Amino acid sequence: MTDRSTQSRGKGSTTRARTGMSPGAAATIAAFASLLTCYVGVALEAFFGIKGMAFNPHLQAVLMWMLAFVATAFVFRDRERHGSALPLLIAGLANIVLVATLYFHYDHRFEALAYVLLIIATLMNQNLLLQVLNRKVRSQTVEISELNAQLANKVERQAGQIGRLERLKEFLAPQIAQAVVDGGRENLLSTHRRYIACLFCDIRNFTALSEALDPEDVIDILQRYHDRCGKLAAASGGTIGFRSGDGLMIYFNDPIPCEAPVLDAVKLALDIRKEFAEVCAPWRRMGHVLGIGLGISSGHATMGLVGREGRADYTAVGGVVNVASRLCDAAAQDEILISQRAFMDVEDHLSADPVGGLKLKGFANPVEAYRVLGTNDPVAN
């Protein structure tokens, strides 16, 4: 592991060493190296007082034009990056003048001219590269600004989604709220009509229980009751219409449709009854009469938001809601009553006994109902 890390670092360092110098800088260095090779004797005498140092003139000439050619080669490589051939033309002319004065007719003035042209070519090349780099930096700055703006917009949209999701979670099952937000389908929450299954449940003898128990115990029962009912509703895909004290309304098939809303409501009612039996078991052993009543109906209802800005409930309004509420009121302890229409939707999957026509508050005629015993699915019972 250590050897490989060391090799990786060494390889990275080598790569940086190879790419750390740009061709433009290399061209400039090669040009000045050629110039220094030409005037090394003069420089030594001028700066260090060394006179008469002998150099092989042929070797010196070869080094001069070879370094000049190297500088020109780097300029040649850079022409595609900055798109200008002028530095290459000037560097090529400098090489021609240098070779001509070295091997055909030596003249120190032409030699100086060659180096002036070569230095001009390499500096011009470097300047063009810096202009390209500057344009690239400006372009990348604009791109980064655009990306930042896009990111800010995305963050703003996501913050809005989170806000809407938290708002929806107040009355929708979490997975349904997430589906509405992810799909951008908030129009599902606008007022409309839908065939739904509606479930009401409340605690029997709750008023008497509240008088018999300490307030802290009553709150504990309510918290456990609503917590378990809320989790069961979320797991079954139901939507909580409202909570009020010991009362709870849950409906199915809106805003997300389901295949068998009445059957889902019946299964949820059986689960709630079972869960509440565990909640109230300790109090029953203490002699308190404690149970739950449930009512289920089905039919068309008007769905929409009811309330004010910042605090609204997505709920159902209509006769189907009233029937479920009154059936819940009429149910005995731990009894589940279902309307005739809802029973007809699931009679092949349900075990139930008819209870006849019930006189319900607010209804002129008796309402036919059935007492749910269980479903044909043994797991749901």
C-alpha distance (Angstrom), angle and dihedral (degrees) to the residues before:
residue distance angle dihedral
M1 . . .
T2 3.84 . .
D3 3.81 93.2 .
R4 3.77 91.7 49.9
S5 3.81 91.7 48.5
T6 3.80 90.3 49.2
Q7 3.80 91.0 48.8
S8 3.81 90.0 48.2
R9 3.80 91.7 51.3
G10 3.79 90.8 46.1
K11 3.76 91.7 49.7
G12 3.81 90.7 48.6
S13 3.81 90.8 50.4
T14 3.81 91.1 49.9
T15 3.80 90.7 50.5
R16 3.78 91.5 50.8
A17 3.79 90.6 47.6
R18 3.80 90.2 52.8
T19 3.79 95.0 46.4
G20 3.79 99.3 32.5
M21 3.86 94.0 89.7
S22 3.78 118.7 60.3
P23 3.82 120.5 -138.3
G24 3.82 88.8 -114.7
A25 3.80 92.0 58.6
A26 3.80 90.6 44.3
A27 3.80 90.4 52.8
T28 3.80 91.2 52.4
I29 3.81 92.5 47.9
A30 3.81 91.9 48.6
A31 3.82 90.8 50.3
F32 3.80 92.8 51.1
A33 3.83 90.1 44.8
S34 3.79 89.3 55.7
L35 3.80 89.8 48.3
L36 3.81 91.0 49.8
T37 3.80 90.5 49.5
C38 3.79 89.2 54.6
Y39 3.80 96.2 47.6
V40 3.81 101.4 29.0
G41 3.82 92.6 114.9
V42 3.78 92.7 50.3
A43 3.82 90.5 46.0
L44 3.81 93.5 50.9
E45 3.75 91.3 50.5
A46 3.81 93.9 44.6
F47 3.80 98.1 46.1
F48 3.80 105.0 25.4
G49 3.82 103.7 22.7
I50 3.80 92.7 -121.2
K51 3.79 109.3 149.8
G52 3.72 134.4 -172.1
M53 3.83 97.4 15.8
A54 3.77 105.1 166.2
F55 3.84 121.8 -134.7
N56 3.77 129.0 -177.6
P57 3.82 100.5 -107.1
H58 3.81 93.9 -153.4
L59 3.81 92.5 51.6
Q60 3.79 89.8 44.6
A61 3.82 91.3 52.3
V62 3.80 92.1 47.9
L63 3.82 91.4 51.4
M64 3.80 90.8 47.2
W65 3.80 97.4 54.6
M66 3.84 93.7 35.5
L67 3.80 91.8 56.0
A68 3.80 89.3 44.7
F69 3.82 89.2 52.8
V70 3.81 89.9 49.0
A71 3.79 90.1 53.4
T72 3.81 89.7 48.8
A73 3.81 91.2 49.1
F74 3.82 90.7 55.7
V75 3.80 89.8 48.3
F76 3.82 87.9 50.9
R77 3.82 89.7 54.2
D78 3.81 92.0 50.2
R79 3.82 96.6 51.9
E80 3.85 91.5 84.9
R81 3.80 91.7 51.4
H82 3.79 97.3 53.7
G83 3.82 97.8 23.7
S84 3.82 97.4 -132.2
A85 3.80 125.5 118.6
L86 3.82 95.0 -171.2
P87 3.85 96.7 92.0
L88 3.81 89.5 50.1
L89 3.82 92.1 50.4
I90 3.82 91.5 49.8
A91 3.83 91.8 46.2
G92 3.83 90.4 48.0
L93 3.82 90.6 51.1
A94 3.81 89.5 49.1
N95 3.81 90.6 54.0
I96 3.80 92.3 49.2
V97 3.81 92.1 50.3
L98 3.83 91.9 45.9
V99 3.82 95.4 49.6
A100 3.82 91.5 44.0
T101 3.81 93.2 52.0
L102 3.81 92.6 44.6
Y103 3.81 98.6 49.2
F104 3.81 108.5 18.9
H105 3.79 112.0 29.8
Y106 3.77 118.5 -4.7
D107 3.77 116.0 -144.3
H108 3.80 120.3 160.6
R109 3.82 90.0 -148.1
F110 3.83 91.5 59.0
E111 3.81 89.1 44.0
A112 3.82 89.8 54.7
L113 3.81 89.9 45.8
A114 3.81 90.5 53.4
Y115 3.81 91.3 53.8
V116 3.79 92.7 45.3
L117 3.81 89.1 53.7
L118 3.82 92.0 45.2
I119 3.82 93.6 50.0
I120 3.81 90.7 45.8
A121 3.82 90.0 50.8
T122 3.81 94.8 50.2
L123 3.83 93.9 44.1
M124 3.81 90.8 47.3
N125 3.80 88.8 49.1
Q126 3.80 90.9 50.8
N127 3.81 91.4 47.7
L128 3.81 91.7 51.9
L129 3.80 90.0 49.9
L130 3.80 90.3 51.5
Q131 3.81 89.7 51.3
V132 3.80 90.2 52.2
L133 3.78 90.0 48.1
N134 3.80 90.8 48.6
R135 3.81 91.5 51.4
K136 3.80 89.7 48.1
V137 3.81 91.5 50.4
R138 3.83 90.7 49.6
S139 3.79 90.3 48.1
Q140 3.79 91.7 49.3
T141 3.81 89.7 47.2
V142 3.80 89.3 55.6
E143 3.81 90.6 46.6
I144 3.80 91.0 49.4
S145 3.81 89.9 49.3
E146 3.80 90.1 51.1
L147 3.81 91.1 47.1
N148 3.81 90.0 49.1
A149 3.79 89.8 51.0
Q150 3.80 91.0 48.5
L151 3.80 90.0 47.3
A152 3.80 90.9 49.6
N153 3.81 90.2 50.6
K154 3.80 90.5 47.7
V155 3.80 91.6 49.4
E156 3.80 89.6 48.4
R157 3.81 91.1 50.3
Q158 3.79 91.8 47.1
A159 3.80 90.8 47.9
G160 3.79 88.1 52.0
Q161 3.81 90.1 48.8
I162 3.80 90.8 50.2
G163 3.80 90.3 49.6
R164 3.80 91.7 48.9
L165 3.79 91.1 45.2
E166 3.80 92.4 52.7
R167 3.78 89.6 47.8
L168 3.80 92.5 49.3
K169 3.79 92.6 47.0
E170 3.79 88.4 64.9
F171 3.79 90.5 74.6
L172 3.83 107.4 7.5
A173 3.76 130.9 70.7
P174 3.85 106.7 -97.1
Q175 3.80 94.2 -115.7
I176 3.82 90.8 49.5
A177 3.81 92.0 48.4
Q178 3.80 89.4 49.6
A179 3.80 91.1 49.9
V180 3.80 91.7 51.0
V181 3.83 92.6 49.6
D182 3.82 95.8 42.4
G183 3.78 91.6 48.7
G184 3.80 93.7 44.8
R185 3.80 87.8 -129.1
E186 3.79 101.5 140.9
N187 3.81 87.0 138.5
L188 3.81 84.3 78.7
L189 3.80 86.5 74.7
S190 3.81 94.3 56.3
T191 3.80 117.9 104.9
H192 3.82 113.1 -76.0
R193 3.81 142.6 135.8
R194 3.79 122.9 -100.3
Y195 3.79 138.6 168.2
I196 3.78 105.2 -115.0
A197 3.78 143.3 169.3
C198 3.80 111.0 -127.5
L199 3.82 125.0 -157.8
F200 3.80 125.6 -167.5
C201 3.77 125.4 -175.1
D202 3.77 135.6 171.3
I203 3.79 139.2 165.5
R204 3.80 116.9 -91.9
N205 3.81 117.7 -127.1
F206 3.79 90.3 6.8
T207 3.81 94.1 147.2
A208 3.80 92.3 53.6
L209 3.79 90.3 44.2
S210 3.83 91.0 52.5
E211 3.81 89.6 55.4
A212 3.79 93.2 47.5
L213 3.82 99.0 46.8
D214 3.78 133.9 57.2
P215 3.82 113.8 -97.5
E216 3.82 90.5 -114.2
D217 3.81 90.4 57.3
V218 3.78 92.1 48.1
I219 3.82 91.1 51.0
D220 3.80 90.0 48.6
I221 3.82 91.3 53.3
L222 3.81 91.6 48.0
Q223 3.79 93.5 47.5
R224 3.80 93.1 50.2
Y225 3.81 90.9 44.0
H226 3.80 94.9 51.5
D227 3.79 93.2 39.9
R228 3.79 93.8 54.5
C229 3.81 94.2 40.5
G230 3.81 90.7 49.3
K231 3.81 92.4 51.4
L232 3.80 92.1 47.2
A233 3.81 91.1 48.6
A234 3.80 91.4 50.2
A235 3.82 92.0 48.1
S236 3.82 91.8 50.6
G237 3.81 94.9 46.3
G238 3.78 94.9 -112.4
T239 3.80 124.6 148.4
I240 3.79 119.3 -131.1
G241 3.81 108.2 -131.4
F242 3.79 95.9 -172.6
R243 3.79 145.1 -32.3
S244 3.78 120.6 -138.5
G245 3.78 119.5 172.7
D246 3.80 105.2 -64.3
G247 3.83 92.5 -11.3
L248 3.78 126.2 97.0
M249 3.80 133.9 179.5
I250 3.80 122.0 -161.2
Y251 3.79 126.6 174.1
F252 3.80 136.9 -173.7
N253 3.82 136.5 -144.0
D254 3.80 96.1 40.6
P255 2.96 140.6 120.3
I256 3.81 85.9 -5.0
P257 3.82 112.7 35.6
C258 3.80 121.6 -126.2
E259 3.80 131.8 -166.2
A260 3.81 99.4 -124.6
P261 3.80 110.6 20.8
V262 3.83 96.2 167.7
L263 3.80 93.2 48.9
D264 3.81 89.9 48.3
A265 3.81 89.4 50.9
V266 3.82 92.1 50.3
K267 3.80 92.4 49.4
L268 3.80 90.0 49.1
A269 3.82 91.0 49.7
L270 3.82 90.4 53.1
D271 3.80 90.8 48.7
I272 3.81 92.5 48.4
R273 3.80 91.5 50.0
K274 3.80 90.6 50.7
E275 3.81 93.9 47.0
F276 3.81 93.4 46.8
A277 3.79 90.5 51.5
E278 3.80 87.1 62.2
V279 3.82 91.7 47.2
C280 3.80 94.9 52.0
A281 3.84 97.8 35.9
P282 3.86 94.0 97.5
W283 3.82 91.4 49.2
R284 3.79 92.8 48.0
R285 3.80 89.6 54.0
M286 3.80 86.9 55.1
G287 3.83 89.3 56.4
H288 3.79 100.0 -101.2
V289 3.82 116.7 141.0
L290 3.79 101.7 -129.3
G291 3.79 130.2 158.3
I292 3.77 144.9 125.2
G293 3.80 135.8 -106.8
L294 3.80 125.0 -153.4
G295 3.80 134.9 -168.5
I296 3.81 129.2 -170.3
S297 3.79 131.0 -170.1
S298 3.79 137.1 160.3
G299 3.78 135.4 -149.5
H300 3.78 143.6 99.0
A301 3.79 118.6 -43.5
T302 3.79 137.2 174.1
M303 3.79 110.1 -110.7
G304 3.80 126.6 -159.2
L305 3.78 150.1 105.5
V306 3.79 116.5 -58.2
G307 3.80 120.9 -171.9
R308 3.76 137.8 42.4
E309 3.80 137.5 -60.7
G310 3.80 110.1 -60.7
R311 3.79 95.0 11.9
A312 3.78 116.7 53.7
D313 3.78 134.3 137.7
Y314 3.77 125.3 -141.3
T315 3.77 101.7 -136.7
A316 3.81 147.6 149.1
V317 3.79 128.0 -105.6
G318 3.80 126.6 -168.0
G319 3.77 147.0 72.2
V320 3.80 92.9 -59.9
V321 3.81 88.8 62.9
N322 3.79 92.7 48.5
V323 3.81 92.7 49.9
A324 3.80 92.6 50.6
S325 3.80 91.0 47.7
R326 3.82 93.3 50.1
L327 3.79 92.6 45.1
C328 3.79 88.2 53.2
D329 3.82 89.4 51.7
A330 3.80 90.8 49.5
A331 3.81 95.1 47.4
A332 3.79 117.3 105.4
Q333 3.77 122.5 -132.7
D334 3.83 110.6 -51.7
E335 3.81 90.6 -3.4
I336 3.80 124.8 137.6
L337 3.82 115.7 -154.3
I338 3.79 122.0 -168.9
S339 3.81 128.3 -168.8
Q340 3.79 121.1 -115.4
R341 3.80 93.7 -111.8
A342 3.80 92.1 50.9
F343 3.81 90.1 46.1
M344 3.82 90.4 54.2
D345 3.82 88.9 55.6
V346 3.81 92.9 58.8
E347 3.81 106.9 18.2
D348 3.82 91.3 122.0
H349 3.81 90.2 56.8
L350 3.79 99.6 37.5
S351 3.79 139.0 78.6
A352 3.81 109.6 -151.1
D353 3.78 143.5 147.9
P354 3.81 122.9 -135.7
V355 3.78 114.4 -118.0
G356 3.79 95.6 -172.5
G357 3.76 127.5 -130.4
L358 3.80 114.3 -19.4
K359 3.78 123.2 -155.4
L360 3.78 101.9 -131.1
K361 3.78 126.0 -172.4
G362 3.78 111.5 -98.6
F363 3.81 95.4 18.6
A364 3.81 120.7 103.6
N365 3.81 94.9 -158.1
P366 3.82 129.3 47.2
V367 3.82 114.5 -92.7
E368 3.80 116.8 -133.5
A369 3.79 112.0 -130.5
Y370 3.80 142.8 170.9
R371 3.78 132.8 -143.6
V372 3.83 110.3 -127.0
L373 3.80 113.4 -131.3
G374 3.76 97.8 172.5
T375 3.80 144.5 -66.9
N376 3.77 130.4 -85.0
D377 3.80 86.6 -109.2
P378 3.82 105.0 88.0
V379 3.84 91.2 -158.6
A380 3.82 91.5 60.8
N381 3.79 92.0 52.9
